[in-house]
Every structure is written in C-alpha cells, then in structure tokens.
Amino acid sequence: MGIRPEHFSRATGGEEVINVGVEIVRPTESRALGTFFIDGTHVVAEFGAHEVTEVGTSIALSVAMDCTSSFRTDGGRAVGPASIRQKGEERQWHHSAR
C-alpha cells in the first residue's frame, strides 16, 4: 500500500485510527516529518510545525484512504486505490506502535 506523508492527519473521531509512537522528528520551517513503524514498516507522516515536536510522542492518526494506492507484490505495479480491508486479509487499520 502506498500512502504519501501528507495523507495522514490527527484522528478526530469517527474514522479508522492508527495509534503510533513517533520515533524520529524532522522539523522544517512550516511542517514536521514524523517517522514511526506500522507492523515493522517504516512510515513517514507530515504534521504541522508544532503538532509533533518530541521523539516518543504518541499520536492517533487517520489516513485519507481515497488517496492511497495498492501495489502488486510481484513487481510493484499499481493496481488501484487501496482499501482498509484488502481482499482475503483480515487485518484492519488498528495498530499500536511497539
């Protein structure tokens, strides 16, 4: 699944939630990039400059699923928009950072 950093946002209620612990914070002038892991996968999300300022910050995120993409595992070819529940997969977007 492909998710661009700007397609993550703070969860506000009513959506699927990913609970993460930010492991690296890279501030820029107007934004901050936070790095965390989901199921062992390195993920980067974009935040407002003061939303995440410290390593170890716990944050509940949602994903703009209409902006994600699914890719084939045998070559990486895009196959279309992703869904929260992929065909044949029982995993949902409720993860906790470790």
Beta strands, then each sheet from edge to edge (+ up, - down):
strand 1: 8-10
strand 2: 18-21
strand 3: 24-27
strand 4: 31-38
strand 5: 41-48
strand 6: 58-63
strand 7: 70-71
strand 8: 78-80
sheet 1: 1+ 6- 2+
sheet 2: 3+ 4- 5+
sheet 3: 7+ 8-
end
